[in-house]
Amino acid sequence: MSLFLDQDMAYLFGLVAGRGILRESQGLKQIIISFPYRSLTATGVNAVFNQRDKILISVDAIVNRIGELAGQTPRKIPAKKNIDIILDLPHNNLLWRNIRALTNNKESFKSIEIHPKIFSASEVIIKEFTRGFADVTAYARKGNVFIDGRHRIYFEIHNANWDMPIQLCTLLQSNPLHIPVQTIDWGHPNIRNGNAKEYDKGRHTAWAREHQLKVFAEDFQGIGFRITHKNVILEEMSEYNKAHYPNSKIKLCTPPKRIRQQKVIHPQESSSRLPKKLKDKHFDSYWQVCKELGCSRYNIEE
């Protein structure tokens, strides 16, 4: 089928790729999107919000937007650590077929990749996809700072999805966005637990947490969030960075870079949790993982 991709569909696909589940049972189709929050309080440079309350309010506008696209209003289900949107589609309608095509028939954010059509789409489509993805995966909070004090946005991607960080990194840094990615904190034993101390304490798979892709706040300002409290904090952090670090501009990532520290051999380098491309290999820096996973920027000079 010919894919339909306007701004609303791009935003919905971003939500699904970030924290979505596609479920089908006895003729009933469901799209489930989760808006997670780790704590009740979200703190910016000055602002403080009750995350649950603010997400509930922001999600109303998203529910209406998806409802107009689907011709059917989703349900909003609050839970302890997340707010879910559930869209029931009793018929095999166009939206269901379209979202299945965009996800290449994958059913979970744990394995969904960015469809090639997104990369070649217009700027407005790319921004809407990225905004949708950010609304459910990215965190704007005061604690996300670099060692020099600059505020960052963290995208958190499920550990099982090793393709998404590279794809998102490529999308952010390519035309038309040109958003530098400062680092990818891979959920890999050499990167997340490079000294093996957690392993020695019996936490053998403590490294297998989410992958974190980090960008500085002011670089993401042109995308922003539709989750309103996240956007307020983003604006605060962006203005803080620009005021206090006016000359601290980073370039687009172009590995290889300097190896800062030799990592110890970790017992989990052969873990079954690792993809085939990484299994039984040792890494001393995040960009070496990127290379093994097919980073398209590895041989680019800028």
C-alpha positions, 0 to 999 in steps of 0.5 A: 500500500502507498504510505500516508504521511502527514504531520499528524501521522508523523507525530503518531508514528513518533509516539508509537516508535518511542513508547508504543505497542500494537496489539491485535486480538479477535478482530480488535486492534489497539494502539497503546502509547505510554507517557512515563514519568519517574517521579511526581516532581519535575524540576527545571532551572526555576520551575517545579511541576507535578509531572502526573498532573501536567502530563494528564493535561497535555495528553488531552490535546494529544488525545484530541489530535489522534482522535481526529486522525483516527475518527475515534477518540482514544481512552486515557488511562492513568497509572502509577508511573505512566499515563496511557493512551489506548486507541481501539480500532475495531476494523482494519481501517486505513490508519491501522494499515498505515501504522503497521506499514510504518512499523514494518509490522513490528508490534513494540517500541522495543524493536520498531525502527524509524521508517526510511520515508521519515529520513527523506520527508520534509522538514515539518514531517521530520520535526513532528516525528521527532517531537512525538518521539521526544514526548514519550522518551525524552526527559527535560530536568535540572539533573541532566547536566554535563560536567561543566554545568550545561543542561541536556535533554536525555532520550531514553530508549529501551535496552532491547532496541539497539537499532533505534539510537543509531537511527535517531542519532542520524536523523537528529544530525542530518539535514534539515535538523543538524542537532549535535548529539553529545554522546550515546550512553549505551546500555552495554557492560563496557559503557554502563558498567566499565569497571565491572563493580556492579557485577562484582557486587552481584548485579550481573545485568545492571548494565542492561538499562536503557540507552541514553542519547544526549543533546544540549538543551539549546540545540533541541529548542527548535523541536521542543515538546508538546508535553507543556511542562517539558517545554517550559523546562526546555526553554529555561535550560536553553536560555540558561545555557546560552547565557552562561556558556555563550561560546560552548558550541559543539560540532556534529558528531564525527567519530573516531574520537580520543579513547579517554580510558581503557575499560576492563574486560567485563564478564558480560561481554558475551551476554545473550542480551547483546545483539550479534554485532556486539557479542564477544567484543570489547569497547572502550568508548561509546563511538566504537559501539556506534561503529559496530552498529553501522553508524553512517557518520563514522567516515564523515569529516566536518 
